[in-house]
């Protein structure tokens, strides 16, 4: 079992920046992908930014504004969010996948609110 601890959400004005972090608990298994999804009220959960094995995948609406980075060995990832828009308002969830054990783990979510 892997626990994901998220931090960094909050309230920001449009055009501002926030940084989200997600730390995974220790595991003897390789984390195959790790990143962020979000869910706005009344909408489906969508991909924001995820590290895959050989590349980083970004959602179309955040390309050029958000940047995903990581500390050693994929245990901690950071999402730098710049030029925030009101439509970025959502609960942001950290996700990690461990293929070796069929693990698909989610954090509790952190709320990001962008005011206009």
BELGI-V45229 format. One record per helix or strand. SS is the DSSP state (H for helix, E for strand). FROM is the first residue (numbers start at 0). LEN is the number of residues. If there is no record, write none. Layout:
BEGIN
ss=SS from=FROM len=LEN
ss=SS from=FROM len=LEN
END
This chain:
BEGIN
ss=E from=3 len=4
ss=E from=9 len=4
ss=E from=17 len=7
ss=E from=32 len=7
ss=E from=45 len=6
ss=E from=55 len=3
ss=H from=59 len=3
ss=E from=65 len=5
ss=H from=71 len=3
ss=E from=75 len=6
ss=H from=85 len=3
ss=E from=89 len=9
ss=H from=98 len=3
ss=E from=102 len=4
ss=E from=109 len=6
END
